């Protein structure tokens, strides 16, 4: 799937989340791109969030070569003069002066996850948590390749299953047992 198809799909999914039906979302996205392409073909500038799209004609150096071409109807080979480097049109994006190119950073704070892990671990062990306890749990989680936030997900699952006890080894074993999360 190419990038433009992925972008259209994301737009459609966003519209569906906002309450549009699938058919309405598809019509809206396709109509948007049709208008955009039509205006660019006519040579008009199109304002988009963050800047402007415009078509710029570019002249290239013209060159000609002789090429062998076979006629599929007669089967004969001919030589024709082929011209390359003719004028072409390029779409140029001009950003607004205040446009930021860096996407906004995700606002999930590690401190919130860390405090949730501390709270859940203390609740499961029924005692205060030490730094050694957390280090052991993090080592257990990083034995296999994992994704961020994995320890918190495993602790939530263990709590849901009803684990209780003051043994950090038992909790570490339970966390290790949930390797697929």
C-alpha positions in Angstrom: 0.0 0.0 0.0 1.5 3.3 -1.0 1.7 6.4 1.3 -1.2 8.3 -0.3 -3.5 5.3 0.2 -2.4 5.1 3.9 -3.1 8.8 4.4 -6.5 8.5 2.8 -7.3 5.5 5.0 -6.3 7.5 8.1 -8.5 10.4 7.1 -11.4 8.0 6.5 -10.9 6.3 9.9 -10.8 9.7 11.6 -14.1 10.8 10.0 -15.7 7.5 11.0 -14.6 8.1 14.6 -16.2 11.5 14.4 -19.6 10.0 13.6 -19.6 9.8 9.8 -20.7 6.6 8.0 -18.1 4.7 6.0 -19.7 5.8 2.7 -19.9 9.5 3.8 -16.3 9.4 5.0 -15.1 7.9 1.7 -17.0 10.4 -0.4 -15.6 13.3 1.7 -12.0 12.2 1.4 -12.2 11.3 -2.3 -13.9 14.7 -3.0 -11.2 16.5 -1.1 -8.4 14.9 -3.1 -10.3 15.4 -6.4 -10.6 19.1 -5.7 -7.0 19.4 -4.7 -5.8 17.6 -7.8 -8.1 19.6 -10.1 -6.9 22.9 -8.7 -3.3 21.9 -9.0 -3.8 20.8 -12.6 -5.3 24.2 -13.4 -2.2 25.8 -12.0 -3.8 27.3 -8.9 -2.2 27.5 -5.5 -3.8 25.4 -2.8 -3.6 26.3 0.9 -3.2 23.4 3.2 -2.5 23.4 7.0 1.1 24.4 7.4 1.7 26.0 4.0 0.8 26.2 0.3 1.0 23.8 -2.6 1.6 25.2 -6.0 2.6 24.0 -9.4 5.9 25.3 -10.9 6.8 24.6 -14.5 10.4 23.5 -15.0 12.3 23.7 -18.2 14.8 20.9 -18.8 17.5 20.8 -21.4 16.1 19.3 -24.5 17.9 16.4 -26.1 17.1 14.1 -29.0 18.2 10.6 -29.8 17.5 8.0 -32.4 15.9 4.9 -31.1 15.0 1.6 -32.7 11.3 0.9 -32.6 9.6 -2.2 -33.8 6.2 -1.9 -35.5 4.0 -4.6 -33.9 1.7 -4.7 -36.9 4.3 -5.1 -39.7 7.1 -6.6 -37.6 9.6 -4.2 -39.2 12.2 -2.3 -37.1 12.4 1.5 -37.7 14.4 4.3 -36.3 12.6 7.3 -34.8 13.8 10.6 -33.4 12.7 10.7 -29.7 12.9 14.0 -27.8 13.6 14.0 -24.0 13.7 16.7 -21.4 10.7 18.7 -22.4 8.8 21.0 -20.0 7.4 19.4 -16.9 5.4 20.6 -13.9 6.5 20.0 -10.3 4.4 20.5 -7.1 6.2 22.7 -4.6 5.2 23.0 -0.9 6.0 26.4 0.7 5.6 26.2 4.5 4.1 29.0 6.5 6.7 30.9 8.5 5.3 29.7 11.9 4.9 26.1 10.8 6.7 23.5 13.0 8.0 20.5 11.2 8.5 18.4 14.3 5.4 16.5 15.3 4.2 17.1 18.8 5.7 14.7 21.3 3.5 12.1 22.9 2.3 13.4 26.3 2.5 10.1 28.2 4.9 10.7 31.0 7.2 8.0 32.3 6.8 9.4 35.8 3.1 8.5 35.6 3.8 5.0 34.5 6.5 4.7 37.1 4.2 5.8 39.9 1.5 3.4 38.7 4.1 0.5 38.7 5.1 1.5 42.3 1.5 1.7 43.5 0.5 -1.7 41.9 3.6 -3.5 43.1 3.1 -2.2 46.7 -0.6 -3.2 46.5 0.3 -6.7 45.2 3.1 -7.3 47.8 1.1 -5.7 50.6 4.2 -3.8 51.8 6.4 -0.8 50.7 8.4 -1.4 47.5 12.2 -1.0 47.5 14.5 0.0 44.6 15.8 -3.6 44.5 12.2 -5.0 44.0 11.7 -2.6 41.1 15.1 -3.5 39.6 14.2 -7.2 39.8 10.9 -6.7 38.1 12.4 -4.6 35.3 15.1 -7.3 34.8 12.4 -10.0 34.5 10.5 -7.9 31.9 13.6 -7.2 29.8 14.6 -10.8 29.5 12.7 -11.0 26.2 12.2 -8.1 23.7 9.3 -6.1 24.9 7.4 -2.9 24.3 7.4 0.2 26.6 4.8 0.0 29.4 5.0 -3.8 29.4 5.6 -4.1 33.2 2.6 -2.0 34.0 0.4 -4.2 31.7 1.6 -7.4 33.3 1.1 -6.0 36.8 -2.5 -5.1 36.0 -3.1 -8.5 34.6 -1.6 -10.2 37.7 -3.8 -8.0 40.0 -6.9 -8.9 37.9 -6.0 -12.6 38.4 -5.9 -12.1 42.2 -2.2 -12.4 43.2 -1.5 -11.6 46.8 1.6 -12.1 48.8 4.7 -10.5 50.3 7.3 -12.5 48.3 9.0 -10.5 45.5 10.2 -13.8 44.0 6.6 -15.0 43.5 5.6 -11.7 41.9 8.7 -11.8 39.6 7.8 -15.4 38.6 4.2 -14.3 37.9 5.5 -11.4 35.8 7.9 -13.7 33.9 4.9 -16.1 33.3 3.1 -13.4 31.4 5.8 -13.2 28.7 3.3 -12.7 25.8 2.0 -9.3 27.2 
